[in-house]
Amino acid sequence: MVKEYDTKNNLFGILKYWAAFSVFMLHYGGFWRIYRGYLLYVEWHYEKVTFFPPVIIFLAISGFLTAGSLDRSGSVREFFSKRIKRIYIPLWISTIAYLIMYLIIARDRIDGSIILWLLTSLVGIAYTPSCLADFVTGSANGVLWTITVLIELYVISGLLWKYIKKISAGMWLVILPLLALANVGSEFLDQRGGIAAKLLERTFIPFAVFYFLGMAAYLYRRELGNKLHLIGAAAVIVLLIYHKLRLPDYGYYTGIVRGLLTSLAAVGIGSWSPEKIGDKGLAGMFGLFSRFDFTYEIYLYQWAVFTVLIFLGIYETGEWYSVYYTAEYSVYGVSLVMYLLTRLLMRKLEHKSLDKLRDHL
């Protein structure tokens, strides 16, 4: 049997930070195009950083790590309890922060529709109230849809785990192509527009193949052994060649070929640890990125930072590099502060719960 390694001392932490930075670049470059047009320097950085779609990296890694969490959990209830703490408490705090922000910078626009936004955001459903539909970015929180999709996948994984963990390798070779077809079909429906296209924006269906590919990789990591890492490296090379040859690609959110190869690269390379070559020191350094992980907060708060920068007119007046560094330092600074505050609050709540439990004993 292939030796098990500490799941924290691998490259997943670094890849998650890279994906979070890439999402930041997607929005920085996208807003620059809207307010200032195309600029060579911005486009060059934008294309290089986002070559591997960051949301796909995030989903594939989530599938792998979620399978590991379910595998280690004593029960499905324990798994959901951990997910709620990790996903919802930071989400609720960020929702309050967004509400305060909009009450300050959009106070003349706020009406009753903000109540529905507040309720949906607390649940984890992406929604923009009518009072903010044409304000600054046109979206209350443009990254929340990824959290909506992830929550759906967590729920499905937890409820069906006792069946998922028993799926044979041969059956995975049937399921994953079917999910890939669902992704391609979703793009076809999206281009036709209508209600189906709107529903797809809030469902896991187009993204399931990338998430469950990561889950399958975890379940068969022992059988694959080092082949999993070689597959990840090969996926990078194949995608670079595929892109260089300008071969066609089609799919929802990104081309299905790019999406699948990115997913393979993420789980194959991300699951490698220097412990496999006996370097525990380097493995420990890699593990720091997983143990001190505020990438979720980077997703949650970057839209707020961009909203404020655009509202203040910085995007319309600053040079590209000054806007970039202002946005980057602000996003990482705000996210780090909110991460630390959230952890402090969660620890206090845990201590209070323990004190109440002791009082009853």
N, C-alpha and C positions, 0 to 999 in steps of 0.2 A: 504493500500500500504506500502511496506517495505521502511523504511526511506533511503534516499540517503545520502551517506557520501562523504566527500572530497576525490576525486580520487587520490590525491597526498599523503594522509596520510594513506597509506596501505603498504603491504609488497612487492609490485611490485619492488620498488627501490632496496631493499635488494636482491631480487631474480635476478634482472638484473646484479648486481655486482657479485653475486655468479656465474651466467652463464658466465660472462666475465672472471672471474678467472678460471673457469673450462676449457674454451677454451684455456686459457694460459697453463694450465696443460696438456691438450691434446697435444699441440705442444712441450712443454718442454719435456714431456715423450717420444713423438714420435721421436724427434731429438736425445734424449739420446740413444734410441734403435739403431738408425742408426749409430751413431758415437762411442758408447761405449758398445752396447749390453744390455742385460737384467741385472738389478740390483734390488734386493729385495726391498730396501727402495723406489726407484723410482716407481716400479710397484705397491707397496702397496698404495702410495699416489695417483698414477694415477687412479687406479681402484676405490678407495673410492670417490674421488672428481668427477669423470666423470660417476658415477653410473646412475645419471639422465642426459641424453644427453643434454648438454648446448644449442646447437643450437635449439633443440626442445623447451626448456624452453623459449628461446628468441622468437621463432616464435609464440608460444601460447600466450605469453604476448603481443606481437605486434598485434596479431589479436584482442585481447580484447581492448587494448588501441586505436588501429586504429578505431575500431567501435565507441568508445567514442569520438574520435576526429571528426569523420564524423558527429556524432550525434550533437555535439556542434557547428560545423562550420555553418556559415550562408549560404554557398554554396559550391559546389564541387570545384569551382575555388579557394575559400579561403583555402580549405583543401590541394589542390595541392601546393598552394603558401607556406603554412607552411611546407609541406613535402620537397619541393625543398630546402628551407632554412636549414632545419634540416639535410637532407641527403647529398645534393650536395655540399654545400659550404665547409663543413669539408672534403668531399671526394676530391674536387678539390685541397684543400690545402695539403692534404696528398699525392696526386698524384705528386704534385710539390716537396714535401719532398722526396718521393721515387726516383724521377728522379734525384735530386741532389745527393742522396746517391749512386745510380748506376753510375752516371757520375764520382764519386770519386773512388769507390772501384772496379768498373768493366769497367774503362775507356778504357782499351785495347780491350774490347770485343764489345763495343757499335757500332752498325751499323744502317742502315736505318730501320730495323724492329722495333726499339724503337719508331718510329713515330706512327705506328699502335697501339702499346701498350699504348702510351700516349693518343691517341684519344679514344680508347675503355675504358680506365680507367676513363677518364673524364666523359664518359657517364654512367659508372657503370657496365661495362661488364668485367668479369674476362678473362684475356688473358695473356699468357707469350710469349714474343718475342723470336725468334730463337736464338738471341745472348745471352739470359739468360737461355735457356732451360737446359743447363748442368752446370750452375753456382751456387755454394753453395747449395741452397735448391732445385733448379730445377723449381722454381716458382717465378714469379715476386712479387706476393702478394697472398699467399695461402688462405687468409680469404676473399678475395673479392667476391668469388662466393656466399657467404651468403648475401652480399649486393645486388648482381644481382637478387637473388631470391626474396628478400624483396621488391625491386623496382617494380618487376613484380606484386607482390601481392598488393602493394599500388595502382598501376595503375588500376588493375582489380577491387579492392574494391571501388575506387573513381568513376569509370565509371559505375559500376553496383549497387552502393549504394541504389538508389531508389527502386531497386528490392530486394536487399539483406535484407533490413530492414523490408520488408513485408513477408519474408519467415516464414511460420508457424512452430510450434514446430514439428508437424508430418512430414513436408517436410524435416526439418533438420535431422530427424531420417532416412531419405532416402538418403539425400545428403552426409552426413558424412561417412556412410558405403561405398558408391560408391567411395568417395575420398580415403578411406582406401584401397579399392581394387586397386585403381590407384597406390598407394604406393607399394603394393605387386607386382603388374604387372610391375612396374618400375624396381624392383629388378630382376625380371625374365629377362627382356630385357637387363639390365645391365650385367648380367652374360653371356649373349649370345654375348656381345660385338658389334662392328660395329658402324655405324653412329647413330643408335638410342641411344646407350649407351652414346655416346659423347654429343648428344643433351640434354639428361636428366641431365647432369652435370650442365647445364646452364638454366634449366627451373624450374618453380615453381611446376609442376605437382606432383612430389613425396612428396612435403612438404605441399601441400595445405590443407590436412586434419588437420594438427596440427594448422595451422593459422586460418582456418575457425571454428575449434572447439572453439578457443578463442573468435572469433567474435560472434558465437552463444551464448556462455556463457554470453557475455555482453548484447546481445539483450534480453535474458530471465533472467537476474539477478534479476529483481523484482519478477518474478514468483517463482524463485528458492529460493530467500531469503537466510537464513542461511544454507539451504540444499546444496548450492553451496560450502560452506566452508567444510561441512561434507564430501561431495563427494571428495574434494581435499585431505583431510586427509585419507579417506578410500583408495584412489588411491595409496598413499604412502605405506600403509600396504599391499595392494594386490600385488603391484610390488615387495616388499621385500619377500613375501611368494612365489610368482611366480619364483623369482630368486633363492630362497633357494631350491625349488623343482626341479630346473634345467629343467623346462618345455620348450618345443621348441618355438622359436620365429623367425619370418621371415619378412623381409621388407627392404625397401631402406633406407640407411644411418644407421638406427637402426631397431630392430624388431618392428613390428607394435603394438604389445601389450605394449612393453616398451614405445614406442612413445606416444600412446594414454593415457596411465596411467600417464606419465610424464606431458603431456599437461593438463590433468585434475587436477593434483596436482598443477601445476604452476598457473592456473587461479583460482582454488578453494582456495588455501592458499594465493596466492598473493593478491587477492581482499579483504581479511579480513583487517579490521582496528580496532585498540584499541578503537576508538570512539564508537564502538558497545557495549563496556562494560563501557563506560563513562570515559575512561582514555585519555583525550585530550593531556596531557603532553607527554605520550608515543607515541601517534599518531603523534604529532608534530616531535618527534625524528625520527620516521620512515619516515615521509615526507621529511626530509632532504636528504635522499638517492635519492629521485625522483627529488627534486629541484636542487641538485648538482650532476648531472648525466653525467659523462664522460665515460660511458661504451662503447659508440660508438667509441670514440677515442682509447680505449683499443683494440677493434677489429681492427681498422684501422692501428695502428702503431706497434702491437706486432710482425708482420712478419718482419718488418724492423729491429727491435732490435735483433731477432733471427738470421737474415741474417748477421748482423755485428758481433755478438758474434761467429758465426761459421766461418766467414771469418777471424777473428782475432785468431782463433785456441783455443778459450777458452773452447769450448765443448770437444775438444780432449785432453786437458791437466788438466783441473780443477777437483776437487772433486765434487761429485754430489750436495752437499749442497752449495758449493761456486758458482757453476754454477747456481743453482736454485735461490739463493738470488740475484746474479748479474742480472739474467734475470728478476726476479720479480720487483726489485727496478727500473731497467732501463725501463721496460715496463710501470709501473705505473708513474714513473717520467716523461718520455717523453710524455705519454698520457695526463697527467695533464697539463703540460706546453703548449702543442698544443691545448688543450681544452680552456685554458685561453686566448691564443693568438687568437684563432678562434673567441671566444666570443667578444674580444676587437675589432677585425676587423669588425665583423658583426654590432656591435653597432656604429662604426664610419660610416659605409656605410648607416645605418639607419638614422643617424643624418644628413648626407649629403643629403639624399633623402628628408628629412623633410625641410632642408634649401632651397633646390631648389623649393620645393612646395610652401613655404612661399614667395619666390621671385616672383613666378608667380601670387600670389594672390593679 
